[in-house]
Amino acid sequence: MKENIEGFLCYTLTWLTGLIFFVFETKNRFVRFHAIQSFLTFTILSVVLSILQTFFGVDKFIDYFLVNLNPPLLPYLFFHNPTIIYDQLIDGLLVLSLIPFLLWLFLMYTAYRGMRYRLPVIGNLAEKIVGNVYNP
């Protein structure tokens, strides 16, 4: 498989595919970088944003955590039950969930284009991890 396709696939199920590709891809540094960046980015974002959103609605932490952990879930929820999603968007509770969704789309696009886009803090950390673990 081409490395840009593998890099793209690292982001498809966010942290899960990132972890899978990081563990099983041992030869390609490009793929390992995108895999660990995906894992770190979406794990950290889901925890931080879920905590922030919980301040608005204490009983909804699990709902927000699932949406933030899996950005592709956001369009599904919108089409599945648009009234609840619309009410939460109006209240400002789900607006923060757009951040991981848009970032997810952007990172998949850059990986597919073959670019090694590094996020400001997490990208540098991913480079260090890949540099320490990578064995040519």
HUJOSUL-V983781 format. One record per backbone hydrogen bond with DSSP energy under -1.0 kcal/mol. NH is the residue of the N-H (numbers start at 1). CO is the residue of the C=O. If there is no record, write none. Layout:
# HUJOSUL-V983781
nh = <NH NH>
co = <CO CO>
This chain:
# HUJOSUL-V983781
nh = <6 7 8 9 10 11 14 16 18 19 20 21 22 23 24 25 32 33 34 35 36 37 38 39 40 41 42 43 44 45 46 47 48 49 50 51 52 53 54 56 57 60 64 65 66 67 68 69 70 73 74 77 78 79 80 81 85 86 87 88 89 90 91 93 94 97 98 99 101 102 103 104 105 106 107 108 109 110 111 112 113 114 115 123 125 126 127 128 129 130 131 132 133 134>
co = <2 3 4 5 6 8 11 13 14 15 16 17 18 19 20 21 28 29 30 31 32 33 34 35 36 37 38 39 40 41 42 43 44 45 46 47 48 49 50 53 53 57 60 61 62 63 64 65 66 70 71 73 74 75 76 77 81 82 83 84 85 86 87 88 88 94 95 96 97 98 99 100 101 102 103 104 105 106 107 108 109 111 110 119 121 122 123 124 125 126 127 128 129 130>
